[in-house]
Amino acid sequence: MDTKNYFFLALGFLALWIPHDMVAQVKKAKSTIVGKSGKDLKSTNRPNILFIMSDDHTSQAWGIYGGILKDYVHAPNIKRLADEGCVLENCLVSNSICTPSRASILTGQYSHVNGVTTLGSGLLSEHDNVAKHLQKGGYQTSVIGKWHLKKEPSGFDYYCVLPGQGRYWDPILKTKENWEDYKDGGIPHKGFSTDVIADMAIDWIDKRDKTKPFMAMCHFKATHEPYDYPERFKDLYNDVEIPIPVSFYDQGAETTGRSFDGQSIDNLLQRYLSATNNPEDRKPYMHYPGLPFSVDGLSSGQARMKTYQKFIKDFMRCGAAIDDNIGKLLDYLDKIGLAENTIVIYTADQGYFLGEHGFFDKRMIYEESIHMPFVIRYPKEIPAGTRNSDIIENVDFSALFADYAGIDYPTTMQGASFRENLKGNTPIDWRKYGYYRYWQHQKVRPAHFGIRGERYKLAFFYGNGLKQNNYTADEQPSSYWDFFDLQKDPDELHNAYNDPEYQDVIKKMKSEIMHQRNLLKDTDANNPEIHEIIANHWN
């Protein structure tokens, strides 16, 4: 019997004669001494976690995922992380919109469980999240930058967050001392938001309690619309023409047979023109750089091209500022000697369309939207320069944090740790499909659910229940199914749902969707109308 076991046996004998309240104190002390697998929760050798996340900084603009922008993006520090760590090839968001994705990362729960289904939802402070468990497990925790979950952060020793979307210049940031829910509260901080947020994260790490391991969440507003950038990048891409995606000139669903129209990049053109002609109507967080903008005398195709060139250059300039600050954070860890024992993650809250299918924004189950770019470095454990193609979901992040921290993962959370996957030891029972559900219905971007496997993808565009959500019949979808063979059609240019060669595959995938819905308890038990829609259009 080892020393630790003798110690706890002795505690049992002591309980026979010491006062009851002292027994309770001893039990409490025991619970703080060891955690998962008997690990010492007071050990300073447990790894720190630096979780860096941007908004909408899609994989097409990282350079390490290939694509038409790989030779244009300014991302030396993202490449450095990739060279020194592991890149996830198939990290998927379960609901591609900012607020729900952030809630799933923190709670380890799909949207239907944590209740944050749409952009207008908020995460209640009393709702469980992984930061609370890390905090209880001896970690010092912070979140700095974009929060976007409406209610006051909980589980963090320190928070300093943007109200709502926040603004790029002289950002207002809210702390415990000046908190107000939603968009109110806070004080301004001079500078460009990405620089300010990174500097504040470094300052917190520098002043932390050095007897504890830390989890620092550093969340940038960038590269969210309006894609602004600091002065040092204003001339990047001058006199350069950026190539376009193969599906850039798609005009509507008839071009590919998809089930929806989507949000055209032509809508972004109208936003540019409106901001030019009516500057007083612009919201504080929607000041586009580089105005005025004009397409006078141009054809519709030429106007779309000019819009794209502005959009994509601004987006990459905005991303370059993120990369700058990732480098600043990495250099700081090197300087203070924490690089070896700090897990560094860089990801985005979802993907984003950069002209593919003629779209911008996200939301849809298509590849550009659901892919979360993700790179992780942990020199002690993760082989450098590796890539992993397992299907990982954003609900899994919480389980990974708990695993590294050596604490028990709550049974109410739905994620699975992919720590072994990162080492090249994928469990034999690892998931074969990612489950996706988008709730925020519009006719051009209907609510839908589906699954994405290693080769095939199937989505059902059910819209919202008419009675429950007060939508008219005109706002309901008229098409319901999209199916893609990602091996033969990686750009998703042909909806193959009606192709005879895939009917057996589609039948099996429909069964798998129902299996996933039951497994994850996303059954719409209180919405019989959705069941009616399913019954009418499933076969």
Disulfide bonds with the S-S distance in Angstrom:
none
